[in-house]
Amino acid sequence: MTQPVVITVLADTERLDRFLADQLSISRTAAARLIADGCVTVGGAAARPSRRLERGEQLEVAAPPAGPPRTLVPADIPLDIVHEDEYLAVIDKPAGLVVHPAPGHWDDTLVNALVARGTTLGGGPEGRPGIVHRLDRDTSGLMLVAKTDEAHRRLGRALAARQVRRTYAALVWGHLSEDSVVVDAPITRHSRDRKRMVVARGGRQARSRITRVARFPTTDLVRVELDTGRTHQIRVHLAHLGHPVVGDPVYGAGGSRRISGPGRPQAVAIERATPRQALHAARLELRHPLTEASLDFTSEWPEDLWPALRESAAPADPVAPLASLRYLRFFNRDD
């Protein structure tokens, strides 16, 4: 019998159903169904979906009653496997690849590709085996995948405890007012457009640490580190600052039209050179969930976004190495 998943609440937080949905990467409806089926206890007792959680409380989530098996269709999609052992894998996900099956993408996702190569996947809700955290479809970069139930549980706890360091590279419009800024602003779904997220009072706590790495004439290259992992968090927080991600079709707020005067022609050239949101999961640091070995993986600025970075840097230094995060000292840190 599968052991219950134990989740410790690390801060005063919101309703049980919302917290559970976030921790398990499932919909709020699915979380409420788990609670109604008696699969979730708080402090050993049954609880209502609307129960407010407090710091230090422990949730136990048991596997729901077995239902008809769902077959994951293998898909012959090439993957860049950065690291793999018997417990986990680290994938450098390309842009355009959906992470797990969902309406409109039942058989062409990262999970389907992993099934095709025979990768064992452990933990996670139905349809999302092995997925520890997600990236947006059009965000590229490093992702963790668990290969055993125990690895999934431990990686989930490490993420909740902020022991997995996730660092993103983003090209943004305009210039930060300071070289480093912390955005601590709650995020919730837009009241009318359910595909969009917004900063709003009453939303879920979201915290991002943003550092400028390079200042170009009309854009900044920034390093973003996540203390929480809300849907679209980086894109929403940067737009909230007034510096949306270049090429972001949802939160871009006008793109090149934000730049006026002499910089406008360059801004238009940058936008034309950017095929998608210029956001990349560039670094992943953690302790191995079973061996406790220190792991540190990096991923260079992706090839499809090279032109955007070169256009941003022109005319000061329009050379090929500028497409390299290492050239720009992105991976250098004081700590």
Secondary structure, DSSP 8 states (H G I E B T S, - for coil): ----EEEE--S---BHHHHHHHHHT--HHHHHHHHHTT-EEETTEE--TT-B--TT-EEEE------S-----------EEEEE-SSEEEEEE-TT--SS-BTTBSSSSHHHHHHHTT----SSSTT-TTB-S---TT-EEEEEEESSHHHHHHHHHHHHTT-SEEEEEEEEES--SSSEEEEE--EEE-SS-TT-EEE-TTSB--EEEEEEEEE-SSEEEEEEEESS--TTHHHHHHHHHT--BTT-TTT-TTGGGG--GGGHHHHHHHHHT-SS--EEEEEEEEE-TTT--EEEEE----GGGHHHHHHHHTTT--SGGGG-TTTTTTT----
